[in-house]
Amino acid sequence: MVATRAPEDAYTAEPFLPGRGGLTALRRAAVDCRGCPLHRDATQTVFGAGNKDARVMLVGEQPGDQEDRQGEPFVGPAGKLLDRALTEAGIDPSEAYVTNAVKHFKFTQAEPRKRRIHKAPTLREMTACGPWLAAELAVVEPELIVVLGATAGKALLGSSFRVTQVRGTVLEEEIHGRAERLVPTVHPSAVLRADDREAAYRGLVSDLEVAARALS
């Protein structure tokens, strides 16, 4: 008897993408994604959300604990801080589209009922989830992508990406076959973890102001 291979062993979301349709069709299809093993422990898929005609798309790493429970991106403490920073920089959060490079929460947990600790996704997991991000970019067609943190940068720009080297600058790169403009910055969760949170927050706002000027 030949053992059948589980879909997640292939490490690609490609078979789960719908043949056609917009963001609604993508979101519905993503619910059933088994493109990598992360779906096994996560509560649910957390797809992107926001304005389908957004001029700016913000791409983070992966859902956190609150996002995994609620099924929406950037609804936890980091999301609230991001909304405040965007507003201060001159970008209306309600007019943006927000998503993550990886759509399932990856975590470690010492025991049941203990706090779930975020664990960074691997390059293989990011690559597996890449078709969803490519599809979002193709539908939204943003004028600018704000890259939130190192993991999102590696998912979009390759494993050599270093956020500290290019944050607050406008990059022009080909992403999933499209010419894109990108502004990298830190992930808002890094601001929450910083020793000098105020200085880290000011740095995030400064980078987002570069994005705002690029859109003007």
GROMACS elastic network, one bead per residue, 0.5 to 0.9 nm:
[ bonds ]
;  ai    aj funct       b0    kb
    5     8     6  0.83381   500
    5     9     6  0.66987   500
    5    10     6  0.82564   500
    6     9     6  0.55206   500
    6    10     6  0.76850   500
    6    34     6  0.86920   500
    7    10     6  0.58452   500
    7    11     6  0.76700   500
    7    12     6  0.83369   500
    7    13     6  0.89800   500
    7    15     6  0.88234   500
    7    34     6  0.61128   500
    7    35     6  0.61666   500
    7    36     6  0.74619   500
    7    37     6  0.88794   500
    8    11     6  0.53976   500
    8    12     6  0.72801   500
    8    13     6  0.84003   500
    8    33     6  0.88689   500
    8    34     6  0.53239   500
    8    37     6  0.53428   500
    8    38     6  0.85500   500
    8    39     6  0.86968   500
    9    12     6  0.83997   500
    9    35     6  0.76909   500
    9    36     6  0.64685   500
    9    37     6  0.73333   500
   10    13     6  0.86819   500
   10    35     6  0.70075   500
   10    36     6  0.72159   500
   10   128     6  0.83161   500
   11    34     6  0.86676   500
   11    35     6  0.53471   500
   11    37     6  0.79492   500
   11   124     6  0.71249   500
   11   125     6  0.68856   500
   11   127     6  0.77466   500
   11   129     6  0.81009   500
   12    15     6  0.74213   500
   12    16     6  0.87353   500
   12    34     6  0.84513   500
   12    36     6  0.65674   500
   12   125     6  0.83841   500
   12   127     6  0.72386   500
   12   129     6  0.64453   500
   12   130     6  0.79100   500
   12   131     6  0.77037   500
   13    16     6  0.55739   500
   13    17     6  0.69140   500
   13    30     6  0.87474   500
   13    33     6  0.65865   500
   13    34     6  0.69932   500
   13    36     6  0.73734   500
   13   127     6  0.89415   500
   13   128     6  0.56459   500
   13   129     6  0.56374   500
   13   130     6  0.74691   500
   13   131     6  0.61121   500
   13   132     6  0.71117   500
   14    17     6  0.56192   500
   14    35     6  0.75053   500
   14   128     6  0.80699   500
   14   129     6  0.83540   500
   14   130     6  0.85791   500
   14   131     6  0.58471   500
   14   132     6  0.79459   500
   15    18     6  0.82698   500
   15    33     6  0.86886   500
   15    35     6  0.78579   500
   16    29     6  0.65174   500
   16    30     6  0.70666   500
   16    32     6  0.74005   500
   16    33     6  0.57877   500
   16    34     6  0.76312   500
   16    35     6  0.74270   500
   17    20     6  0.84796   500
   17    25     6  0.88337   500
   17    26     6  0.67382   500
   17    29     6  0.62692   500
   17    30     6  0.72643   500
   17    33     6  0.83295   500
   17   131     6  0.77446   500
   17   132     6  0.73630   500
   17   135     6  0.84135   500
   18    21     6  0.71513   500
   18    25     6  0.67849   500
   18    26     6  0.64612   500
   18    28     6  0.89466   500
   18    29     6  0.63369   500
   18    30     6  0.89454   500
   20    25     6  0.75286   500
   20    26     6  0.85364   500
   21    24     6  0.72907   500
   21    25     6  0.52309   500
   21    26     6  0.71035   500
   21   139     6  0.89743   500
   22    25     6  0.54835   500
   22    26     6  0.63659   500
   22    27     6  0.87344   500
   22    52     6  0.88249   500
   22   135     6  0.89394   500
   22   136     6  0.86089   500
   22   139     6  0.63139   500
   22   140     6  0.88738   500
   23    27     6  0.59585   500
   23    28     6  0.85131   500
   23    48     6  0.87061   500
   23    49     6  0.88551   500
   23    52     6  0.73105   500
   23   135     6  0.85964   500
   23   136     6  0.70578   500
   23   139     6  0.69214   500
   23   140     6  0.82476   500
   24    27     6  0.51428   500
   24    28     6  0.62116   500
   24    29     6  0.86247   500
   25    28     6  0.52098   500
   25    29     6  0.61726   500
   25    30     6  0.85822   500
   26    29     6  0.51592   500
   26    30     6  0.60304   500
   26    31     6  0.88563   500
   26    47     6  0.85629   500
   26   132     6  0.78341   500
   26   135     6  0.78638   500
   26   136     6  0.80519   500
   27    30     6  0.51495   500
   27    31     6  0.67015   500
   27    45     6  0.89507   500
   27    46     6  0.87583   500
   27    47     6  0.60887   500
   27    48     6  0.78122   500
   28    31     6  0.56087   500
   28    32     6  0.78216   500
   29    32     6  0.58848   500
   29    33     6  0.69625   500
   30    34     6  0.87606   500
   30    45     6  0.65723   500
   30    46     6  0.83134   500
   30    47     6  0.70418   500
   30   103     6  0.84973   500
   30   132     6  0.79253   500
   31    34     6  0.89970   500
   31    44     6  0.70757   500
   31    45     6  0.54371   500
   31    46     6  0.80925   500
   31    47     6  0.82575   500
   32    45     6  0.78792   500
   33    36     6  0.81689   500
   33    39     6  0.74683   500
   33    45     6  0.76005   500
   34    37     6  0.69956   500
   34    38     6  0.81565   500
   34    39     6  0.62178   500
   34    40     6  0.83659   500
   35    38     6  0.84545   500
   35    39     6  0.81025   500
   35   125     6  0.88187   500
   35   128     6  0.63198   500
   35   129     6  0.71273   500
   36    39     6  0.67994   500
   36    40     6  0.87562   500
   36   124     6  0.88899   500
   36   125     6  0.65597   500
   36   128     6  0.64583   500
   36   129     6  0.78492   500
   37    40     6  0.58435   500
   37    41     6  0.81891   500
   37   125     6  0.84407   500
   38    41     6  0.61739   500
   38    42     6  0.65182   500
   38   103     6  0.88948   500
   38   104     6  0.60556   500
   38   105     6  0.71589   500
   38   106     6  0.63414   500
   38   125     6  0.80283   500
   39    42     6  0.52836   500
   39    43     6  0.77787   500
   39    44     6  0.71971   500
   39    45     6  0.73382   500
   39   103     6  0.87973   500
   39   104     6  0.60751   500
   39   105     6  0.80744   500
   39   106     6  0.88013   500
   40    43     6  0.82485   500
   41    44     6  0.87670   500
   41   104     6  0.86961   500
   41   105     6  0.80327   500
   41   106     6  0.77767   500
   41   107     6  0.84433   500
   42    45     6  0.74917   500
   42    68     6  0.68245   500
   42    69     6  0.88573   500
   42   104     6  0.59327   500
   42   105     6  0.54758   500
   42   106     6  0.70320   500
   42   107     6  0.84704   500
   43    68     6  0.58848   500
   43    69     6  0.64115   500
   43    71     6  0.83631   500
   43   104     6  0.81474   500
   43   105     6  0.79635   500
   44    68     6  0.62205   500
   44    69     6  0.75793   500
   44    70     6  0.87292   500
   44    71     6  0.64967   500
   44   103     6  0.87308   500
   44   104     6  0.68535   500
   44   105     6  0.82959   500
   45    63     6  0.88416   500
   45    68     6  0.74284   500
   45    71     6  0.67204   500
   45    72     6  0.88500   500
   45   103     6  0.56211   500
   45   104     6  0.53290   500
   45   105     6  0.81524   500
   46    62     6  0.84861   500
   46    63     6  0.65604   500
   46    67     6  0.69539   500
   46    68     6  0.65156   500
   46    70     6  0.84394   500
   46    72     6  0.55867   500
   46    73     6  0.62574   500
   46    99     6  0.84239   500
   46   100     6  0.83444   500
   46   102     6  0.86425   500
   46   103     6  0.51056   500
   46   104     6  0.61760   500
   46   105     6  0.81825   500
   47    63     6  0.89891   500
   47    71     6  0.75956   500
   47    72     6  0.68297   500
   47    73     6  0.69493   500
   47    99     6  0.65238   500
   47   100     6  0.75917   500
   47   102     6  0.89340   500
   47   103     6  0.59289   500
   47   104     6  0.86808   500
   47   132     6  0.86993   500
   48    59     6  0.89774   500
   48    72     6  0.73723   500
   48    73     6  0.63188   500
   48    97     6  0.71198   500
   48    98     6  0.55542   500
   48   100     6  0.68255   500
   48   103     6  0.83217   500
   48   133     6  0.88373   500
   48   136     6  0.79310   500
   49    52     6  0.82661   500
   49    72     6  0.71240   500
   49    73     6  0.68575   500
   49    96     6  0.87319   500
   49    97     6  0.57913   500
   49    98     6  0.55564   500
   49    99     6  0.64673   500
   50    53     6  0.87678   500
   50    54     6  0.76557   500
   50    57     6  0.89974   500
   50    93     6  0.86521   500
   50    94     6  0.68952   500
   50    95     6  0.70488   500
   50    96     6  0.59563   500
   50    98     6  0.61879   500
   50    99     6  0.87119   500
   51    55     6  0.87273   500
   51    94     6  0.71452   500
   51    95     6  0.55734   500
   51    96     6  0.57449   500
   51    97     6  0.53408   500
   51    98     6  0.87065   500
   51   140     6  0.82179   500
   52    95     6  0.88945   500
   52    96     6  0.84650   500
   52    97     6  0.69388   500
   52   139     6  0.75257   500
   52   140     6  0.53206   500
   52   141     6  0.87236   500
   53    56     6  0.88939   500
   53    95     6  0.81754   500
   53    96     6  0.84242   500
   53    97     6  0.83207   500
   53   139     6  0.86413   500
   53   140     6  0.57192   500
   53   141     6  0.76278   500
   53   142     6  0.75290   500
   54    57     6  0.67649   500
   54    95     6  0.57691   500
   54    96     6  0.50950   500
   54    97     6  0.58281   500
   54   140     6  0.65473   500
   54   141     6  0.78952   500
   54   142     6  0.59819   500
   54   143     6  0.81481   500
   55    95     6  0.77161   500
   55    96     6  0.68059   500
   55    97     6  0.82345   500
   55   140     6  0.81836   500
   55   141     6  0.76826   500
   55   144     6  0.64345   500
   55   145     6  0.86618   500
   55   215     6  0.76758   500
   56    91     6  0.88922   500
   56    95     6  0.79692   500
   56    96     6  0.54044   500
   56    97     6  0.65110   500
   56    98     6  0.86756   500
   56   141     6  0.88287   500
   56   142     6  0.51967   500
   56   143     6  0.59356   500
   56   145     6  0.56954   500
   56   146     6  0.71259   500
   56   211     6  0.86370   500
   56   215     6  0.80452   500
   57    96     6  0.59210   500
   57    98     6  0.57557   500
   57    99     6  0.76310   500
   57   137     6  0.82288   500
   57   140     6  0.81402   500
   57   141     6  0.87250   500
   57   142     6  0.59803   500
   57   143     6  0.81391   500
   57   144     6  0.64296   500
   57   146     6  0.61662   500
   57   147     6  0.85667   500
   58    96     6  0.73142   500
   58    97     6  0.62070   500
   58    99     6  0.63241   500
   58   100     6  0.80648   500
   58   144     6  0.85969   500
   58   145     6  0.57807   500
   58   147     6  0.61489   500
   58   148     6  0.69102   500
   59    97     6  0.86032   500
   59    98     6  0.60785   500
   59    99     6  0.51033   500
   59   100     6  0.50504   500
   59   101     6  0.64657   500
   59   133     6  0.88846   500
   59   145     6  0.71538   500
   59   146     6  0.62612   500
   59   147     6  0.52717   500
   59   148     6  0.57750   500
   59   149     6  0.86514   500
   59   152     6  0.62569   500
   59   153     6  0.86227   500
   60    63     6  0.83356   500
   60    74     6  0.87384   500
   60    98     6  0.78311   500
   60    99     6  0.62842   500
   60   101     6  0.61577   500
   60   102     6  0.83907   500
   60   146     6  0.86880   500
   60   147     6  0.66081   500
   60   149     6  0.66642   500
   60   150     6  0.89325   500
   60   151     6  0.76201   500
   60   152     6  0.53893   500
   60   153     6  0.86296   500
   60   187     6  0.68175   500
   61    99     6  0.84754   500
   61   100     6  0.51188   500
   61   101     6  0.52452   500
   61   102     6  0.62265   500
   61   103     6  0.87030   500
   61   120     6  0.80879   500
   61   121     6  0.81105   500
   61   126     6  0.89123   500
   61   148     6  0.72392   500
   61   149     6  0.70972   500
   61   150     6  0.80080   500
   61   151     6  0.54554   500
   61   153     6  0.86504   500
   61   155     6  0.85745   500
   61   187     6  0.80462   500
   62    73     6  0.84081   500
   62    99     6  0.82587   500
   62   100     6  0.50224   500
   62   101     6  0.60742   500
   62   103     6  0.59027   500
   62   104     6  0.65342   500
   62   105     6  0.61294   500
   62   106     6  0.77598   500
   62   120     6  0.82683   500
   62   121     6  0.78885   500
   62   151     6  0.87271   500
   62   152     6  0.84849   500
   63    66     6  0.78020   500
   63    67     6  0.52539   500
   63    68     6  0.59279   500
   63    71     6  0.86408   500
   63    72     6  0.81436   500
   63    73     6  0.61364   500
   63    74     6  0.73609   500
   63    99     6  0.88183   500
   63   100     6  0.69389   500
   63   102     6  0.75056   500
   63   103     6  0.65263   500
   63   104     6  0.62444   500
   63   105     6  0.50958   500
   63   106     6  0.80996   500
   64    67     6  0.52007   500
   64    68     6  0.60120   500
   64    69     6  0.86672   500
   64    73     6  0.82639   500
   64    74     6  0.80630   500
   64    75     6  0.89248   500
   64    76     6  0.74371   500
   64   104     6  0.87482   500
   64   105     6  0.59550   500
   64   106     6  0.81484   500
   64   107     6  0.86814   500
   64   117     6  0.89469   500
   64   118     6  0.68060   500
   65    68     6  0.52102   500
   65    69     6  0.63975   500
   65    70     6  0.87692   500
   65    76     6  0.78429   500
   65   105     6  0.71438   500
   65   107     6  0.86024   500
   65   115     6  0.89742   500
   65   116     6  0.69722   500
   65   117     6  0.81721   500
   65   118     6  0.76903   500
   66    69     6  0.51395   500
   66    70     6  0.60734   500
   66    71     6  0.82000   500
   66    72     6  0.85064   500
   66    73     6  0.87843   500
   66    74     6  0.84540   500
   66    75     6  0.67222   500
   66    76     6  0.53883   500
   66    77     6  0.86416   500
   67    70     6  0.51329   500
   67    71     6  0.54224   500
   67    72     6  0.52681   500
   67    73     6  0.54389   500
   67    74     6  0.64653   500
   67    75     6  0.59126   500
   67    76     6  0.64575   500
   67   105     6  0.81908   500
   68    71     6  0.53707   500
   68    72     6  0.73817   500
   68    73     6  0.82706   500
   68   104     6  0.73021   500
   68   105     6  0.60760   500
   69    72     6  0.83633   500
   70    73     6  0.84749   500
   70    75     6  0.79613   500
   72    75     6  0.64548   500
   73    76     6  0.82235   500
   73    79     6  0.77907   500
   73    98     6  0.69199   500
   73    99     6  0.62572   500
   73   100     6  0.74725   500
   74    77     6  0.79142   500
   74    78     6  0.66028   500
   74    80     6  0.72906   500
   74    82     6  0.81504   500
   74    83     6  0.89755   500
   74    98     6  0.76062   500
   74    99     6  0.81278   500
   75    78     6  0.75969   500
   75    79     6  0.51426   500
   75    80     6  0.66628   500
   76    79     6  0.52911   500
   76    80     6  0.64614   500
   76    81     6  0.88661   500
   77    80     6  0.51884   500
   77    81     6  0.63014   500
   77    82     6  0.86323   500
   77   188     6  0.87742   500
   77   189     6  0.78518   500
   77   192     6  0.82950   500
   78    81     6  0.51241   500
   78    82     6  0.61048   500
   78    83     6  0.87165   500
   78   187     6  0.81136   500
   78   188     6  0.51739   500
   78   189     6  0.50012   500
   78   190     6  0.85603   500
   78   191     6  0.82779   500
   78   192     6  0.71810   500
   79    83     6  0.62246   500
   79    84     6  0.86922   500
   79   188     6  0.73067   500
   79   189     6  0.83714   500
   80    83     6  0.52033   500
   80    84     6  0.64235   500
   80    85     6  0.87620   500
   81    84     6  0.51641   500
   81    85     6  0.62223   500
   81    86     6  0.86316   500
   81   188     6  0.66016   500
   81   189     6  0.84684   500
   81   191     6  0.86695   500
   81   192     6  0.84291   500
   81   201     6  0.86311   500
   82    85     6  0.50445   500
   82    86     6  0.60160   500
   82    87     6  0.85272   500
   82    93     6  0.85753   500
   82   187     6  0.86412   500
   82   188     6  0.59439   500
   82   189     6  0.89444   500
   82   204     6  0.87191   500
   83    86     6  0.51422   500
   83    87     6  0.61718   500
   83    88     6  0.86004   500
   83    91     6  0.89596   500
   83    92     6  0.82135   500
   83    93     6  0.57858   500
   83    94     6  0.89033   500
   84    87     6  0.52448   500
   84    88     6  0.62118   500
   84    89     6  0.86497   500
   84    93     6  0.85286   500
   85    88     6  0.50843   500
   85    89     6  0.61152   500
   85    90     6  0.87017   500
   85    91     6  0.86718   500
   85   188     6  0.89975   500
   85   201     6  0.75803   500
   85   202     6  0.84776   500
   85   204     6  0.70803   500
   85   205     6  0.53169   500
   85   208     6  0.75463   500
   86    89     6  0.50553   500
   86    90     6  0.62889   500
   86    91     6  0.50804   500
   86    92     6  0.65985   500
   86    93     6  0.63104   500
   86   204     6  0.89981   500
   86   205     6  0.69925   500
   86   208     6  0.65227   500
   86   209     6  0.82344   500
   86   212     6  0.88142   500
   87    90     6  0.51930   500
   87    91     6  0.53003   500
   87    92     6  0.56203   500
   87    93     6  0.66952   500
   88    91     6  0.75137   500
   88   205     6  0.69109   500
   88   208     6  0.88276   500
   88   209     6  0.84215   500
   89    92     6  0.88584   500
   89   205     6  0.56697   500
   89   206     6  0.72344   500
   89   207     6  0.84935   500
   89   208     6  0.57137   500
   89   210     6  0.84786   500
   89   211     6  0.85195   500
   89   212     6  0.67283   500
   90   208     6  0.82602   500
   90   209     6  0.69267   500
   90   212     6  0.61723   500
   90   213     6  0.88647   500
   91    94     6  0.87871   500
   91    95     6  0.79204   500
   91    96     6  0.80013   500
   91   208     6  0.80452   500
   91   209     6  0.82561   500
   91   211     6  0.84856   500
   91   212     6  0.61170   500
   92    95     6  0.55024   500
   92    96     6  0.69077   500
   93    96     6  0.52884   500
   93    97     6  0.81413   500
   93    98     6  0.89870   500
   94    97     6  0.80786   500
   97   140     6  0.81422   500
   97   142     6  0.86389   500
   99   102     6  0.86262   500
   99   103     6  0.82067   500
   99   133     6  0.80734   500
   99   136     6  0.86885   500
  100   103     6  0.61494   500
  100   133     6  0.77784   500
  100   152     6  0.73394   500
  101   126     6  0.62909   500
  101   127     6  0.88039   500
  101   129     6  0.68519   500
  101   130     6  0.69529   500
  101   132     6  0.83828   500
  101   133     6  0.64474   500
  101   151     6  0.78113   500
  101   152     6  0.56890   500
  101   153     6  0.89745   500
  101   155     6  0.63744   500
  101   156     6  0.80837   500
  102   105     6  0.78377   500
  102   121     6  0.75858   500
  102   125     6  0.73385   500
  102   126     6  0.57713   500
  102   127     6  0.87858   500
  102   128     6  0.85167   500
  102   129     6  0.56785   500
  102   130     6  0.78169   500
  102   132     6  0.87278   500
  102   133     6  0.84432   500
  102   152     6  0.86255   500
  102   155     6  0.88442   500
  103   129     6  0.71255   500
  103   132     6  0.85080   500
  105   118     6  0.76281   500
  105   119     6  0.84274   500
  105   121     6  0.88633   500
  106   117     6  0.84295   500
  106   118     6  0.61463   500
  106   119     6  0.55031   500
  106   120     6  0.69563   500
  106   121     6  0.66266   500
  107   116     6  0.59004   500
  107   117     6  0.51557   500
  107   120     6  0.79664   500
  108   115     6  0.87114   500
  108   116     6  0.58088   500
  108   117     6  0.51544   500
  108   118     6  0.65652   500
  108   119     6  0.64755   500
  109   112     6  0.69799   500
  109   113     6  0.84171   500
  109   114     6  0.63680   500
  109   115     6  0.64800   500
  109   117     6  0.62288   500
  110   113     6  0.89106   500
  110   114     6  0.65076   500
  110   115     6  0.80283   500
  110   116     6  0.80361   500
  110   117     6  0.88692   500
  111   114     6  0.54135   500
  111   115     6  0.83660   500
  112   115     6  0.83491   500
  112   116     6  0.89828   500
  113   116     6  0.83905   500
  120   151     6  0.77262   500
  121   124     6  0.80611   500
  121   125     6  0.59974   500
  121   126     6  0.66003   500
  121   151     6  0.78427   500
  122   125     6  0.51511   500
  122   126     6  0.62748   500
  122   127     6  0.85831   500
  122   151     6  0.88436   500
  123   127     6  0.60240   500
  123   128     6  0.84998   500
  123   151     6  0.85585   500
  123   154     6  0.78000   500
  123   155     6  0.72541   500
  123   158     6  0.89628   500
  123   159     6  0.76263   500
  124   127     6  0.50876   500
  124   128     6  0.61327   500
  124   129     6  0.87358   500
  125   128     6  0.50197   500
  125   129     6  0.63651   500
  125   130     6  0.86493   500
  126   129     6  0.52245   500
  126   130     6  0.61476   500
  126   151     6  0.84335   500
  126   152     6  0.86372   500
  126   154     6  0.85366   500
  126   155     6  0.58500   500
  127   131     6  0.80174   500
  127   155     6  0.68617   500
  128   131     6  0.72624   500
  128   132     6  0.89363   500
  129   132     6  0.58526   500
  129   133     6  0.70969   500
  130   133     6  0.52349   500
  130   134     6  0.61339   500
  130   135     6  0.85899   500
  130   155     6  0.74511   500
  130   156     6  0.84790   500
  130   176     6  0.88079   500
  131   135     6  0.60522   500
  131   136     6  0.86098   500
  131   176     6  0.87876   500
  132   135     6  0.50880   500
  132   136     6  0.62527   500
  132   137     6  0.87071   500
  133   136     6  0.50458   500
  133   137     6  0.62128   500
  133   138     6  0.85954   500
  133   176     6  0.88788   500
  134   137     6  0.51748   500
  134   138     6  0.62019   500
  134   139     6  0.87749   500
  134   175     6  0.80839   500
  134   176     6  0.58779   500
  134   177     6  0.88173   500
  135   138     6  0.50497   500
  135   139     6  0.62861   500
  135   140     6  0.86420   500
  136   139     6  0.52508   500
  136   140     6  0.59897   500
  136   141     6  0.80009   500
  137   140     6  0.53271   500
  137   141     6  0.53400   500
  137   142     6  0.69290   500
  137   176     6  0.84752   500
  137   178     6  0.86690   500
  138   141     6  0.54631   500
  138   142     6  0.86821   500
  138   176     6  0.88425   500
  138   178     6  0.82877   500
  139   142     6  0.87672   500
  141   144     6  0.87392   500
  142   145     6  0.67901   500
  142   180     6  0.83153   500
  142   181     6  0.89954   500
  143   180     6  0.73452   500
  143   181     6  0.69392   500
  143   182     6  0.89012   500
  143   215     6  0.73931   500
  144   180     6  0.67834   500
  144   181     6  0.51228   500
  144   182     6  0.56139   500
  144   183     6  0.74975   500
  144   211     6  0.76171   500
  144   214     6  0.78567   500
  144   215     6  0.72593   500
  145   180     6  0.73738   500
  145   181     6  0.62819   500
  145   183     6  0.63422   500
  145   184     6  0.82268   500
  145   211     6  0.85588   500
  146   181     6  0.87390   500
  146   182     6  0.56960   500
  146   184     6  0.57025   500
  146   185     6  0.72694   500
  146   208     6  0.80054   500
  146   211     6  0.72202   500
  147   150     6  0.81993   500
  147   152     6  0.60559   500
  147   153     6  0.59497   500
  147   156     6  0.84332   500
  147   163     6  0.88146   500
  147   167     6  0.88889   500
  147   182     6  0.67607   500
  147   183     6  0.60286   500
  147   185     6  0.60209   500
  147   186     6  0.78787   500
  147   187     6  0.81754   500
  148   151     6  0.80532   500
  148   152     6  0.61129   500
  148   153     6  0.72944   500
  148   163     6  0.87300   500
  148   183     6  0.87751   500
  148   184     6  0.62063   500
  148   185     6  0.53318   500
  148   186     6  0.52611   500
  148   188     6  0.74157   500
  149   152     6  0.57376   500
  149   153     6  0.63076   500
  149   154     6  0.88829   500
  149   162     6  0.88638   500
  149   163     6  0.63299   500
  149   184     6  0.71366   500
  149   185     6  0.59093   500
  149   188     6  0.81397   500
  149   190     6  0.82452   500
  150   154     6  0.61352   500
  150   155     6  0.86025   500
  150   161     6  0.69890   500
  150   162     6  0.62646   500
  150   163     6  0.54143   500
  150   164     6  0.85923   500
  150   184     6  0.86639   500
  150   185     6  0.84878   500
  150   186     6  0.73313   500
  150   187     6  0.78481   500
  151   154     6  0.51355   500
  151   155     6  0.61996   500
  151   156     6  0.86947   500
  151   159     6  0.88125   500
  151   161     6  0.86934   500
  152   155     6  0.50506   500
  152   156     6  0.62704   500
  152   157     6  0.83589   500
  152   187     6  0.89042   500
  153   156     6  0.52256   500
  153   157     6  0.55468   500
  153   158     6  0.71310   500
  153   159     6  0.82118   500
  153   161     6  0.59822   500
  153   162     6  0.75634   500
  153   163     6  0.70865   500
  153   184     6  0.72692   500
  154   157     6  0.51485   500
  154   160     6  0.69627   500
  154   161     6  0.53895   500
  154   162     6  0.80196   500
  155   158     6  0.59752   500
  155   159     6  0.75112   500
  155   161     6  0.89823   500
  156   161     6  0.89166   500
  156   175     6  0.65653   500
  156   176     6  0.83208   500
  157   160     6  0.78278   500
  157   161     6  0.62792   500
  157   173     6  0.80252   500
  157   174     6  0.87246   500
  157   175     6  0.74362   500
  158   161     6  0.59139   500
  159   162     6  0.84966   500
  161   165     6  0.83759   500
  161   166     6  0.86074   500
  162   165     6  0.56120   500
  162   166     6  0.69967   500
  162   167     6  0.85879   500
  163   166     6  0.55504   500
  163   167     6  0.54658   500
  163   184     6  0.64385   500
  163   185     6  0.64577   500
  163   186     6  0.68924   500
  164   167     6  0.57156   500
  164   184     6  0.89265   500
  164   185     6  0.80468   500
  164   186     6  0.81620   500
  166   169     6  0.58263   500
  166   170     6  0.83727   500
  166   171     6  0.82779   500
  166   183     6  0.82351   500
  166   184     6  0.65355   500
  166   185     6  0.79850   500
  167   170     6  0.85203   500
  167   183     6  0.68352   500
  167   186     6  0.73894   500
  167   207     6  0.68284   500
  168   183     6  0.60633   500
  168   184     6  0.60553   500
  168   185     6  0.60857   500
  168   203     6  0.87645   500
  168   204     6  0.85294   500
  168   206     6  0.73063   500
  168   208     6  0.73979   500
  168   209     6  0.84628   500
  168   210     6  0.61605   500
  168   211     6  0.78927   500
  169   182     6  0.80577   500
  169   183     6  0.56321   500
  169   184     6  0.68905   500
  169   185     6  0.87059   500
  169   207     6  0.76630   500
  169   210     6  0.70910   500
  169   211     6  0.84279   500
  170   181     6  0.65228   500
  170   182     6  0.56199   500
  170   184     6  0.77586   500
  170   210     6  0.76972   500
  170   211     6  0.76526   500
  170   214     6  0.76737   500
  171   180     6  0.80876   500
  171   181     6  0.55095   500
  171   182     6  0.50175   500
  171   183     6  0.62694   500
  171   184     6  0.82174   500
  172   179     6  0.70871   500
  172   180     6  0.57239   500
  172   182     6  0.63707   500
  173   178     6  0.82015   500
  173   179     6  0.58371   500
  173   180     6  0.54695   500
  173   181     6  0.65157   500
  173   182     6  0.76620   500
  174   177     6  0.58824   500
  174   178     6  0.52367   500
  174   180     6  0.58455   500
  174   181     6  0.86472   500
  175   178     6  0.52167   500
  175   179     6  0.63192   500
  175   180     6  0.63660   500
  176   179     6  0.84951   500
  181   214     6  0.89489   500
  182   211     6  0.82605   500
  183   207     6  0.76090   500
  183   208     6  0.79760   500
  183   210     6  0.75381   500
  183   211     6  0.61053   500
  183   214     6  0.88774   500
  184   207     6  0.77005   500
  184   208     6  0.89199   500
  185   188     6  0.88982   500
  185   203     6  0.85951   500
  185   204     6  0.65433   500
  185   207     6  0.61026   500
  185   208     6  0.77089   500
  186   189     6  0.82635   500
  186   190     6  0.66021   500
  186   191     6  0.77126   500
  186   200     6  0.88749   500
  186   203     6  0.86058   500
  186   204     6  0.66015   500
  186   207     6  0.87164   500
  187   190     6  0.54630   500
  187   191     6  0.71933   500
  187   204     6  0.83873   500
  188   191     6  0.51290   500
  188   192     6  0.66856   500
  188   193     6  0.89517   500
  188   201     6  0.80766   500
  188   204     6  0.76242   500
  189   192     6  0.50364   500
  189   193     6  0.64086   500
  189   194     6  0.87331   500
  190   193     6  0.50664   500
  190   194     6  0.60831   500
  190   197     6  0.89422   500
  190   200     6  0.80875   500
  191   194     6  0.51330   500
  191   195     6  0.86025   500
  191   196     6  0.83544   500
  191   197     6  0.56991   500
  191   198     6  0.81365   500
  191   199     6  0.86158   500
  191   200     6  0.52979   500
  191   201     6  0.58490   500
  191   204     6  0.79336   500
  192   195     6  0.85837   500
  192   197     6  0.63132   500
  192   200     6  0.84380   500
  192   201     6  0.84425   500
  193   196     6  0.87334   500
  193   197     6  0.73191   500
  194   197     6  0.50383   500
  194   198     6  0.86071   500
  194   199     6  0.86752   500
  194   200     6  0.66265   500
  195   198     6  0.88972   500
  195   200     6  0.85396   500
  196   199     6  0.55617   500
  196   200     6  0.63233   500
  196   201     6  0.86966   500
  197   200     6  0.50662   500
  197   201     6  0.60140   500
  197   202     6  0.86110   500
  198   201     6  0.50420   500
  198   202     6  0.62028   500
  198   203     6  0.86429   500
  199   202     6  0.51226   500
  199   203     6  0.62758   500
  199   204     6  0.87791   500
  200   203     6  0.50877   500
  200   204     6  0.63770   500
  200   205     6  0.88149   500
  201   204     6  0.50773   500
  201   205     6  0.62880   500
  201   206     6  0.85808   500
  202   205     6  0.51071   500
  202   206     6  0.60752   500
  202   207     6  0.86815   500
  203   206     6  0.50290   500
  203   207     6  0.63020   500
  203   208     6  0.86791   500
  204   207     6  0.52047   500
  204   208     6  0.62457   500
  204   209     6  0.86438   500
  205   208     6  0.50022   500
  205   209     6  0.61071   500
  205   210     6  0.87896   500
  206   209     6  0.50717   500
  206   210     6  0.66790   500
  207   210     6  0.52019   500
  207   211     6  0.67224   500
  207   212     6  0.89141   500
  208   212     6  0.62095   500
  208   213     6  0.86715   500
  209   213     6  0.61895   500
  209   214     6  0.85217   500
  210   213     6  0.51959   500
  210   214     6  0.62186   500
  210   215     6  0.87899   500
  211   214     6  0.50018   500
  211   215     6  0.63856   500
  211   216     6  0.88381   500
  212   215     6  0.52043   500
  212   216     6  0.63798   500
  213   216     6  0.50701   500
